[in-house]
Amino acid sequence: MNSKLGIIAGNRLLPLILAQKIKKNNKDCEVIAFCFKGQTSKQISKYVDKCLWFPVGALWSLRKSIKSEALSECIMGGQINPLYIFRREYWDQELTSLIDSSEDFRPHSIFDKIISYLEKSGAKFIDSTLYLKDDLADAGVMNNLTLPEGVIKDIDFGLDAISKFVDLDVGQVIGVKSKAVVALESLEGTDNTIKRAYKLAGNGCVILKFSKANQDLRFDVPVVGISTLKLLKRIKAAALILEADKVIILEKQEFLSLAKKWKIPVVGRKKSCAL
């Protein structure tokens, strides 16, 4: 294991958990966080050896810093709001040129280009789930709640729908009720998609979150956390379905305990084979 590792630290809780897991696995590893103003939590400084801060879109400065730290490996953790893709006032010339050379503006394509550019620093980007295997969704009902027959039917229906939807690389989340798709995610994110499902269909929606068939595990791995679970409680969701072995559950044990208390089944399933 390397004695020095860089984290490209996005927003919310994932970078903090990732830093803690890296230190737990190798206490002697020096962890350097590359952080973004207005996105990365300042709390990350508690869990890493060094924090370097950048404006979102300062791609050249980021690559220069990775190179000057002489890193051989970096790992991505946490999202940068995809809406920044369309806000050119935040971009430096390197990012502008990189994106202008692309004809595909889907987040997956943009982040793939960004990683290829950053790897010119000499650092290889590794699987972002490498230190988080225990945090991935398990197959089956994870919190021992019974699934009503109607919910099972919605899960089976939703499974076929999301297995096709995620491969369009538009989003990772759908909402289903009474065997109808009531919401599909685009750039607005998981929570806003859930709110839209509730606005259209009311209580009792089944929410599914999956990854692409050929998900690049170096970035954009699907994540759920307690803030989303609290939203599911408020809208009285019927169940949360996550792709087994592909979706990260932040604070997993607490998440599952609260979901059981709030009577929200959390289920791990594989993609439908009938595509």
N, C-alpha and C positions, 0 to 999 in steps of 0.2 A: 504494500500500500504506500502511496506517495506520502511524503512528509509535509507536502505543501499542496493546497487545493484551493481553487477559486470558486466562489459562488456568484453567479450573475443573479442578483437578488431582486425579484419583482415585488409585487404588493401582497398584502394580507399575511396570513400566518405561515404559509408553507416554507419560506426561506428560514424562518426562525426554527421550525421543527427540523428542517434539513440540517442546519448548522449543529443543532444539539445531537442529532443522530450520528453525524460525522465524528464529532468529538467523543461520543460514547464508544464508537467502534475503534477509534485511534486517538487517544488522548495526546499523543505527541505530534499529531498532524497540525500544521499551521494553516488556519483557515482565513482566507482573505475574501471579504464581501465587496463586490462592486455594486453600488447602490444608486438608486435614481430618485432625485428630488421630487417630492410630491407623490411618490409611489411606494418606496420601500419604508417599512416601519423602522423608526430610530431605535427600537428595542433590540434590533439585531446586534447592536454593538455589545450586548451582554454575552453573546454566544460565539463571537468570532475574535480573531486576534487583531484584525485590522479592517477598517471600513474606508472605502474610497467612494466619494460621491460625485455624481455626474448629472447634468440635465438630461431628461429624456430626449433621445435623438442625437446625442453627442457620440456618434459611432467611432469617429477617428480617435478621440481621446480615450475611449474605452479600450480599443485595440492596443493603443500605445501603452496604456497602463498594464494590461495583461502581459504584454511583451516585457516591460521593464521589471515586472515582478518575477520574470523567468519561470512562469508556470508551464508545466507540461500537460496538466489536465484542468478542465473547468466543468462545472455542472450548473445547469439552469434550475432555478426554483422560484415559483411565483410568476404571475402574469404581469405583463405591461399592458395596460388598457389598449385593446386593438384600435380604439378610436383615434389613437395617435397616428395611425397609418394615414389618416386623411387630414391631419393638421400640420401642414408643411412648415409653419412658423417655428416648430420645435426641431426641425431637422438641420443637421450640418450638411456640408457639401458632399461628404462621403455617403451619407444615408440617402440624400437626394439622388445622387448618381446611381446608387444601387437600385433604388426603387424605380427610377425612371427607365432603367434597363429591363424591367420586368413587365410582362404583359399579363401577369396573373397576380391579382392583389389579395387573394385569400391569405389569411394569417399564416397558414401552414407554409405557403410558398415564400412569403416574405421572411419568416423566421428562419427558414432553411437557407435563404440567401445570406441573412445576417450571420448565421453560424459559420457558413463557409468563409465569409469575410474575416470574422474574428479568429478563425483557425489559422489564418495567415500569420498570426502572432507567434505561432509555434505550439499553442495549447490545443489539445484535443478535447472536444466536448463529449462527455460520457452520459450514459443512461441516467436520467434524472430520478428514476425509481430505485437506483442501486442501493441506497441506504434506507429505503422506505418499503421494503418487501412486506414487512409485517403490517403496514398501514393500508395495503391494498384490500379491496372488497373480496370477501370469500364467497364461494358458491353456496346457494341456498339461503334460507331465512336466517339472518345473522343475529336476530334478537328474540327468537322463540315466540313470535306472535303468530296467531292463526290467520290465514288468508281466506276471507269470505269468497264464495263461489264467483260472485260478480267481479271482484277484484282480480281473481285468477284469469277470468276471461279478458279483462282489460289488459292485464300483463301480457298474455299471449298475443293479443292483437297489437299492442304497443311494441312488442319485441320484433315482430315482422317489420313494422313501420320504421323503427329506429335503426334496424340493421341495414336498411336501404338508405335512410336519410344521412347517417353519419359519413357515408362514403362520398357524398356530394361535397364534403368539406365546407359546409355552411355553418353548422353548429353541432353541439353535442347533446342537446336536451330536447325532449318533446314532452308534452302533456296530453294525457288521454283520459276520456271519460265516456262511458257507455259505448265503447268500441268506436269512438270517433277521436281523431287527432284534433285537439283544440288549440295547441300552440307549438310552434317550431322555433328554435333558437337561431338568431343570426348574431350580429355584433353586440346586441344589448346585454348578453350575459345570462347566466343561470337564473339569478333571482328575479330579474325583470321578465324572463320568459314564464316563470312560475306565477308571477303576479298577473300576467296577461291571461294565462290559462284560467286562473281563478275569476278574473273579471268577465271572461266569456262563458265559463261553465259552472262557476260556484264551487261549493264544497265537494270533496270526494274525488278529486283528480288523482290519477296515478302519474307520477313523474318518473321519467327514465333518463339516465345519463350514461352515455357510452362513448367509446373512442372510435377513431377510424380503423378500418381493417388493417391498414399498413401504418399505424400510428408511429411517428418518429419519437421514440422515447427520450430523445435529447431535449424535447420541449413540448409545451402545451398538453401535457398529460392531464386528463380530467381530474378535478378535485372537488370534494364536497366538505363542508365544515359545519360547525354548530350554528353559525349565523343563518345558513340556509335551512337547517333543521328547524330553527325557531320560526322561520317563515312558513315551512310546511305545517307546523303546529297551528299557526294563525289561520291558515286557509283550510284546515282540517283535511289535509291530503290523505288519500286512501292508502298509499304505499309509495316507497321510494325504491326504484329498481336501478341497480348499478352493475356495470359490466364487471364480472368476476375477473380478478387478477389484472385489471386495467385501470380502475378508478381508485385514487387515493382518498382515504377517509381521514381527515385531520382529527387529532385527539380521539382516536377510534373507539376506545373503550367507553369514554364518557359519552361520545356520540351515540353509540348503540344503547347505552343505559338510558339516556334521555329519550331516545326514540321509543324504547319499550315503555317507559313511564307515560309517554304521550300517546301510546297506542298507534304508532306509525311503523308498520312492518318495513324493515330494510332488507332487501333481497338481492343477492348476487346471481346474475344469469349470464350465459354466453349468448353471442349473436345467433340469430336464427340461421339455419343452414339452407332454408328454402328461399334463396334469393333469386 
